[in-house]
C-alpha cells in the first residue's frame, strides 16, 4: 500500500498502485527540482522513503518566481485533498 493509504483492491484481491501517493510524490519532487534548478534556490532536503516524509528547508528568502511555484504546489495539494478526501491527504498551514 502507498504512503497515502489510497491503494484499492482490484478484482483479483491485489492492491493497485496508490495513485494519490504517486501524484503527491511527483508534485514534491517537481517543485523541489524546479526551485533548485530553474529558480536557483538553495534547499536542504531530508527524506525518509519508508514513511514518505520529505522536509525542504530554504536557505534564504524566496524569490517572487519561487513563491509562485510554492503557491502552485500548495494549490495542487489542496485540490488533491479535496478530490480524494482528508482521510488520505491533509494540507496544514503552520507559521514558523
N, C-alpha and C positions, 0 to 999 in steps of 0.2 A: 504494500500500500504506500502511496506517496505521502509526503510530509503534510499535505493539506488534508489528508483523510477523505478525499473526494472519490477515490477509485471505486468503481462499481463492479459488481459481479456480472459476467456475461452469461449467455445461455448454458455454457458448459461448466459453470461454477468457478471459473477462474477470474481473477481480478484484472480489469482493464487498466491500462496506464492511467495515472492520476493527471488528467488534463489540466486541472487547476494548478497543481504543483508545477507542472511544466510551464504554464503561462506565467506564473509568478517568477519562476527561475529565469526565464528568458527576459522578462522585464528588468529584473535586478541586474543581471549581467550586461544587458544592453545599455542601461543608463549608467552603470559604473564605468564600462568601457568608453562610452560617449563622453562622459565627464573628463576622463583621463586623456583619451586620445584626441577628441575633437575640440574640447574646451580647454585642455591643458591644466586641469585642476590636479592638485597633489592630494591623493587619497590613500589612507591606510585601510586595508580591508582585512577583516578577520572572518573566517568561515568555519562552520562545523557541518560537514556533509551528512553526518549521521542524524543530526537534529534539524538540519535545514536552516540553522541560524547564520545570518550574514550581518555584519556590522561594518559600516563605512564611516570613517572619521575624516573630515576635511581639515586640511592644514591651514586654511585661511578663509577669508570671506569669499563667498561665491560670486562670480561674475554674473551679469544680467542673463547671459545665454545659459548659464548653468542653473540659475534659478528657474528659468523656463523649462529646462529638462526635468528638474525635480518636480515642478508643478505638474508636468505631463505624467510623470511616474506616479505621483500620488493620485492624480485623476484616474489613471488606468487601474490602479489597485482598488480604488473606491468603486469603480464600475464593476470590477470582478466580484467584489464583496457583495454588491447589490444583486448581481446576477446569480451567484452561486450560494449566497447566504452567509451570514455572520458566523454560523457554527463552523464554517470552513476557513474563512478569512475575515479577520477584524483589522480595520485600519484605525490606529490610535494616534493621537497627536499629544506630544509632551513637550513642554517648554523646558529648555535646558540652558 
